[in-house]
Amino acid sequence: VGLCRSLVRRRLHAHPHLCSFLLEAFSTFQVCACTNELCLLGNVEPKPHTALTLTYGFTVLHGLTLTGSTCNPCGVLQPLWGGGTSLKAGGLKIGAQFVAATLARVFMHFVWRLGIAEAHPGALSQGCSNPMQTTEVQAFCIELLFSVVFQLTILQVEAVKPSYRVHLIALLITMLVYAGGNLTGAIFNPALAFSLHPKCFYDNFLIYSLVYWIAPSLGKFLIFYVFKKTLPCTWFKN
């Protein structure tokens, strides 16, 4: 992915829309592919220490190598709503994220067929792994809350040195996974949720779209429109 992103920047800088689409697609592909594998490796003993350690490590890796990419449709919504980017540019980025999420799932199925790890053959036979281990209403509230907490933290650490900010965000995501991973998966990323659990969306599209698409997007909306109007402007500029 790093090589592909470097080539895109060098060869396609004269085509900004295509360059933006490919950069976002490659970055989202990396996040989704790694997380698909992480879901399997997370079941390795001791639990949950292995899963949390890998979550922290992968998040730091993504933060250091995917600078400039959001890899999350919710991250594209704010500049769209605020007029900071055009509808075409925002639509291309979101489209790239969902295309990459699908390709990452297909790619990981190919890797799992190789049987490199003991858990790989079993992953191929799984249907909907049902990440929601609670009621639909509670799952919606959890994903909404986690999205709000995540977006608030992103605002607060924008002024922090990038090398430190990566670790702060990784620590936050690890804490959220620890707090709600056993209930909803603590995903708060629509593209990633679709890559991890596509069959669940096919089986019960309405519920899963509400929990894993609408709830994170609503959390983004609350941060940048409701809270921004009620809290002092200087708090957001901190």
C-alpha positions, 0 to 999 in steps of 0.5 A: 500500500505504501508503494502504491500511494507513493506511485499515485502521488508521483504519477497522478498529481496532475489529476487531483480527483483520480489521485484522491480516489486512489489514495483513499482506496489504498488507505482504506484497503489497508485498514480493512484488510488488517482489521479482518485479520485482526478479528481472527488473531484477536481470539488467540490466548490470552484474551483480551490481551492479544486482541488489545495489543494488536489493536493498538499496534495496528492503529499506530501503524495506520496512523504513521503510514496513512497520513492525509487519508480518513479511511472513514466515510464519517471523516468526509462528511464534515467538510462536505457539510461545511462546504470545505469540499465539493460534493463530487470530491466527497462522493469520490472519497466515500465511493473509494472507501466502500470499493476498497472495503469490498476488495479488502474482504475479497483479498482476505478470503484469498489469503485465508484459502492459503491456510497460513494460520489455523483460524483461516479455514474456519473464517471462510465457512462463517456466515454473519458473525453477528457482532451485536451481542446486545439489543439493537437500541443499545447497539445504536447508542453505543456506536453513537456514543463511541463516534462522539467520543472519538470525534471530540478527541480528534478535535482536542488532539489536532494541535498535538505533535503528530508522533504523539497524536498517533499514540493518543488516538491508538490508545483511545481506540484500544480503550473503546474496543475494550469497553464495547468490543464484546457488545458491538465490535466498537467499529464506528466506521461504516466502510470498515463495518461493511468489510468486516460483516458484509453478510450481516448487511445482506441478511438484515440490512436495515438494523445493521445500516442503522447501527453501523452507518447511521449512528456513526454519521449522526455522531459526526453531525452532533459534534460539528453542528450541535455541540459547535453551536453551544460550546465556546468557539475557543474550545474548538480552536484549542 
